[in-house]
Amino acid sequence: GEQNPFPDGNGRLYDPASILRIKADLSVEYDEIAKRRSRDSLTARNLEPPVVGYIWSCMPCCAPLWPKFRRSSTRGLARAQEIRDRTVNDRNLHVQTRWCSDAASEEVQVTSMAGEVRSLRVGADASVGEVKVRLAAMADIPEMELVLISRGRRLNDDDPFPKEAIGAGSPQTTMVRVRRRRALSGSHDGSLILWDVDSGDSLHTMRGHGDAVVSLAVDWASRRALTGAHDCRMKLWDLDHGICVGTMTCIGHPAFSIAADWASGRALTSSWDRALKVWDLKEFEEVATLGGEPGNSVASCLALDWPSARAIGGGYDGDLTMWDLEGKTQAWSVVEAHDGKVTALAAIWAAQRVLSGGQDGFLKLWSIAEARGQPGPPPEPTLLWSMRQHRLQVSDVALNLEIGRAVSASWDGALKVWDLTGERGGDKPPVDPAQTLQPEPVSGVTCMDVDWSAACAIGGAGKHLFVWDLEARSASSAIRHVLRGHQDAVSCVALEPSRPPS
């Protein structure tokens, strides 16, 4: 590597950050190989990855770090945090050690917008990116959100750190945290891409699945994601560093729909085996299976409310089914809620409303009853309205009753915004869409997510993603960005909200 070169004493140079990323990815892959080859999980976890060990044995400079990367006993979210901390600390330690051994290094003071001053030693040949590594670790903020400004000029990561700021008696550099609004997309090419939605730039491209990525769930607060693919594996990702930090194998159950409750550390998946599976993300293991019988419907989409232990699945046979996650039973089922499979769901649990979209091109709003505290089985939902406004299958829906808006995306190439304000607060069907948006050139919209606070939507159409302004006066001016990077069709996407949900 040529960035942050690390000499090994023999004239060779390595990039420790790249080595750490390779190490993390290979360790996760080795976990799966060990589990497949041995039913004895304890024995499997005591083995050391031979491929990784060989790589590190060829690098004398990294030999002192090898003991820290032996197999950890932690799993799931705890291991994800452990890997993140270890990656940050090692990058920080590498830079700090090199500068401390540099006789020409001097003290630098950096101030924040709040007036807080941080002091650190900086080497004479330091780059802006290296200084950001140190400051991000000291301030405990994501490195990608840190911007350094000197004399009114924004400093680029590859530039040398300004000489005039080194050794100065007073702070000459200001650090600013710029919160980026991000999106994560998955594709049939097996890749994931993390995007900066406002600039349209790609931040990370992540690979690890052996087949099409078809589902994802993101915790933007902790900057982690859970993905499902046709290779029958689910992977946990650290979005700060663009690395896989955990893998679960689900043989016979490729998770083509994922709903996660990150606060409780639970995830719900559906697949062709007609089963819903509950996963413990803290231990990274399956804890419950619902359905799976020949008479059960294959759920193509899910809506989860973990506090009330309820989930709704939209079936390939057109049925809409409510599941009691505690009792592991069906609470109710609406037979043939749609003609053809149910393809999209959006639930507002507090308001007891569910919006469904189907292969038949229909949008339907349902009223569901609160199940707790009532004797006997809960009543079936009530259909409030139904309308067909798409020529082809509805691929995704979003609902916000507080502002009275809904958005629907379809394979007919249209993204439609609906005004649900009125006397009945959305219980009456809208007459016409408030806005109809389309990608250019026209292509089917395969997936979609909405940031209501920013009046922004993102959707996949073919290999590209389109970012739309939902308040644009015309469809031609609605496209903010076109994001290009995937080599095959985009299958799933999640958009970070500009304001965290209450």
GISUL-V27400 format. One record per residue. PHI is phi in whole degrees, -180 to 180 (none if undefined). PSI is psi in degrees with one decimal (NA if undefined). BURIAL is b if it has 9 or more other ideal C-beta (glycine too) atoms within 8 Angstrom, else e. Layout:
phi,psi,burial
PHI,PSI,BURIAL
PHI,PSI,BURIAL
This chain:
phi,psi,burial
none,154.2,e
-109,-10.8,e
-96,136.9,e
49,55.8,b
-61,139.2,b
-122,108.7,b
-74,142.2,e
-102,3.7,b
96,-10.6,e
-117,16.7,e
88,-0.3,e
-94,154.1,e
-123,139.9,b
-132,154.2,b
-102,102.3,b
-58,-34.9,b
-63,-41.0,b
-68,-37.9,b
-65,-40.8,b
-63,-38.8,b
-66,-44.2,b
-62,-42.1,b
-61,-44.9,b
-65,-44.1,b
-64,-45.5,b
-69,-33.7,b
-63,-42.7,b
-65,-43.8,b
-63,-36.8,b
-68,-32.9,b
-54,-45.0,b
-69,-40.1,b
-62,-43.5,e
-64,-39.7,b
-67,-37.6,b
-70,-33.8,e
-86,-14.6,e
-146,131.7,b
-80,-14.3,e
-84,96.3,e
-64,-31.3,e
-66,-45.6,e
-62,-41.8,e
-62,-36.6,b
-80,-17.5,b
-87,-11.7,e
-74,149.5,e
-104,140.1,e
-61,113.4,b
-66,-38.4,e
-65,-46.4,e
-64,-41.0,b
-61,-37.4,b
-65,-43.3,e
-59,-46.1,b
-73,-29.3,b
-68,-22.3,e
-82,-1.2,e
-124,89.1,b
-56,-30.0,e
-65,-25.1,b
-101,-4.2,b
-55,-40.4,b
-64,-21.4,e
-88,-15.3,b
-57,-42.2,b
-58,-28.2,e
-72,-13.8,e
-109,19.1,b
-69,163.9,e
-56,128.8,e
-90,150.3,e
-85,-12.0,e
-82,156.1,e
-141,171.8,b
62,-138.6,b
-64,-33.2,b
-65,-41.1,b
-69,-35.8,b
-59,-43.2,b
-68,-36.3,e
-63,-43.6,b
-66,-39.6,b
-63,-48.0,b
-61,-41.4,e
-66,-41.1,b
-64,-46.1,b
-63,-46.0,b
-65,-39.5,b
-70,-39.0,b
-64,-42.3,b
-65,-42.3,b
-65,-39.7,e
-60,-48.2,b
-66,-44.8,b
-62,-42.4,b
-64,-42.0,e
-65,-40.3,b
-72,-36.5,b
-66,-29.9,e
-86,-1.1,e
-91,116.3,b
-65,-22.9,e
-90,0.5,e
-69,148.7,b
-138,167.1,b
-77,138.5,e
-129,138.2,b
-113,130.8,b
-125,132.5,b
-109,148.4,b
-95,172.7,b
-65,-23.3,e
-85,-2.0,e
94,1.5,e
-76,131.3,e
-106,130.2,b
-117,136.8,b
-114,140.2,e
-156,154.7,b
-88,136.5,b
-127,133.3,b
-71,159.2,b
-65,-27.6,e
-104,21.7,e
-66,143.3,b
-98,164.0,b
-62,-39.2,b
-61,-38.5,b
-66,-40.3,b
-64,-37.3,b
-65,-35.5,b
-59,-45.8,b
-66,-46.3,b
-67,-37.7,b
-63,-39.2,b
-69,-39.5,b
-69,-38.3,e
-92,-8.5,b
58,51.5,e
-131,156.1,e
-62,135.3,e
-61,-35.2,b
-69,-16.0,e
-98,3.2,b
-97,129.3,b
-124,133.7,b
-107,135.9,b
-127,131.3,b
-133,123.2,b
54,42.0,e
77,6.6,e
-117,133.2,e
-75,132.2,e
-94,134.1,b
-86,148.5,e
-59,-36.8,e
-82,-9.7,e
-76,150.4,e
-64,145.0,e
-66,135.0,b
-55,128.7,b
-62,-34.1,e
-68,-18.0,e
-88,-13.0,b
-88,125.3,b
80,1.8,e
-70,146.1,b
-72,-29.2,e
-122,158.7,e
-60,127.6,b
-110,-3.6,b
-128,140.5,b
-118,133.6,b
-102,133.3,b
-128,133.0,b
-92,116.2,b
-107,108.9,e
-76,117.4,e
-89,138.9,b
-91,117.0,b
-112,163.3,b
-138,147.9,b
-122,130.0,b
-126,147.8,b
-120,152.9,b
-137,164.1,b
-70,-11.0,e
-81,1.7,e
86,3.9,b
-105,160.8,b
-122,140.2,b
-129,129.3,b
-96,126.7,b
-115,149.4,b
-91,107.0,b
-65,-37.2,b
-72,-36.3,e
-97,-20.0,e
83,8.3,b
-85,150.2,e
-87,127.1,b
-94,-42.5,b
-145,142.3,b
-115,121.0,b
-117,133.4,b
-129,150.3,e
175,-28.0,b
-78,146.6,b
-93,4.6,e
-155,-171.4,e
-60,132.7,b
-82,123.2,b
-121,-9.3,b
-154,153.2,b
-158,155.4,b
-140,135.8,b
-124,136.4,b
-105,97.8,b
-71,-25.0,b
-65,-42.8,e
-98,-3.6,e
58,53.0,b
-130,157.1,b
-140,148.9,b
-118,129.6,b
-127,150.8,b
-124,149.8,b
-146,169.9,b
-71,-7.3,e
-83,10.2,e
62,36.5,b
-134,145.2,b
-112,139.8,b
-127,142.5,b
-104,131.4,b
-121,142.5,b
-95,109.6,b
-76,-20.1,b
-64,-40.3,b
-113,-3.2,b
67,38.8,b
-127,153.1,b
-82,131.4,b
-119,7.0,b
-178,148.0,b
-138,135.3,b
-119,131.3,b
-94,128.8,b
-126,79.0,b
-62,128.8,e
77,5.2,e
-138,65.1,b
-66,120.8,b
-79,93.3,b
-91,4.7,b
-148,130.8,b
-130,132.1,b
-127,125.6,b
-122,143.4,b
-116,97.7,b
-70,-27.7,b
-64,-38.6,e
-94,-8.0,e
70,37.4,b
-125,148.4,b
-137,148.9,b
-123,132.7,b
-129,156.3,b
-131,157.7,b
-161,-174.5,b
-66,-17.3,e
-78,7.5,e
68,14.1,b
-110,151.5,b
-106,132.0,b
-118,135.7,b
-101,130.4,b
-119,138.8,b
-92,109.2,b
-75,-18.3,b
-75,-35.7,b
-104,-10.0,e
59,56.8,b
-153,158.4,b
-77,136.1,b
-120,-16.5,e
-161,150.9,e
-130,130.4,b
-116,139.5,b
74,-141.0,b
88,1.9,e
-89,158.1,e
-56,-30.1,e
-82,-10.0,e
-77,152.8,b
-87,147.9,b
-79,118.0,b
-83,121.0,b
-92,-16.2,b
-152,155.5,b
-135,151.4,b
-135,127.0,b
-121,136.4,b
-129,93.4,b
-68,-38.2,b
-56,-35.2,e
-99,4.7,b
55,46.1,e
-127,150.7,b
-148,145.4,b
-117,133.1,b
-119,135.9,b
-98,123.3,b
-93,158.5,b
-67,-22.8,b
-90,4.9,e
92,-3.5,b
-80,152.8,b
-117,120.8,b
-127,132.9,b
-99,131.3,b
-113,137.9,b
-92,109.0,b
-73,-26.1,b
-76,-46.3,e
-83,-9.7,e
57,40.0,b
-133,164.4,e
-81,127.3,b
-81,-41.8,b
-163,165.2,b
-148,129.0,b
-97,111.7,b
-76,132.6,e
53,50.0,e
-61,-30.7,b
-131,155.5,b
-85,101.5,e
101,-176.1,e
-72,151.0,b
-81,122.1,b
-108,-14.1,b
-154,144.4,b
-139,143.9,b
-142,123.2,b
-118,135.7,b
-111,93.4,b
-66,-36.3,e
-64,-35.0,e
-93,-2.6,e
57,46.6,b
-128,141.3,b
-134,129.2,b
-106,128.0,b
-121,148.9,b
-127,149.4,b
-133,173.1,b
-64,-21.3,b
-80,-0.6,b
84,3.0,b
-88,148.9,b
-112,134.2,b
-136,135.2,b
-107,129.0,b
-118,147.1,b
-106,123.2,b
-112,149.5,b
-94,150.6,b
-72,125.9,b
-84,-29.6,b
-74,146.4,e
81,7.7,e
-119,135.6,e
-72,146.5,e
79,178.4,e
-69,148.4,e
-70,151.8,b
-69,154.9,e
-69,157.1,e
-68,158.5,b
-105,130.1,e
-79,116.5,e
-85,-43.6,b
-159,159.4,b
-144,136.9,b
-151,147.2,b
-113,108.8,e
-123,0.8,e
-119,140.9,b
-75,-30.8,e
-123,-172.8,e
-57,136.1,b
-76,124.4,b
-95,-27.3,b
-162,154.6,b
-140,155.6,b
-141,145.8,b
-139,134.8,b
-141,104.2,b
-80,-19.6,b
-65,-38.6,e
-104,-1.5,e
69,48.9,b
-135,149.4,b
-141,151.6,b
-131,137.1,b
-129,141.1,b
-120,150.9,b
-146,160.1,b
-70,-9.4,b
-78,1.4,b
91,6.6,b
-110,143.6,b
-118,115.1,b
-114,134.2,b
-103,130.0,b
-116,137.6,b
-95,112.6,e
-103,7.2,b
-71,147.7,e
163,-174.1,e
-64,-31.7,e
-104,14.9,e
58,42.5,b
95,-7.3,b
-77,-5.8,e
-110,135.1,b
-66,141.0,e
-69,147.6,b
-78,-53.0,e
-135,153.3,e
-66,141.2,b
-70,-25.7,e
-157,140.6,b
-123,121.2,b
-118,149.3,b
-142,144.7,b
-71,160.1,b
-123,123.6,e
-69,163.1,e
-62,127.8,e
-150,156.6,e
-64,134.9,b
-86,114.9,b
-91,-23.4,b
-159,162.6,b
-163,150.3,b
-147,156.3,b
-129,138.0,b
-107,100.3,b
-67,-36.1,b
-64,-36.4,e
-96,3.1,e
51,50.8,e
-134,142.4,b
-133,151.0,b
-130,138.7,b
-147,149.6,b
-92,134.6,b
-141,106.3,b
69,-134.8,b
-84,-7.9,b
-111,164.7,b
-118,140.5,b
-115,134.7,b
-107,119.9,b
-110,148.0,b
-94,112.5,b
-73,-11.4,b
-107,13.1,e
-65,146.6,b
-74,-25.1,e
-142,156.5,e
-65,-31.9,b
-68,-26.9,e
-101,7.0,e
-83,-23.2,b
-79,117.4,b
-85,-45.9,e
-145,155.1,e
-119,118.6,b
-99,119.7,b
-118,132.7,e
-179,-30.7,e
-78,151.4,b
-101,-3.1,e
-145,-179.6,e
-60,139.7,b
-76,131.3,b
-112,-24.5,b
-156,152.4,b
-155,148.5,b
-135,136.0,b
-114,129.3,b
-72,129.0,b
-71,141.1,b
-70,-24.2,e
-127,123.4,e
-56,140.3,e
-65,145.0,e
-78,NA,e
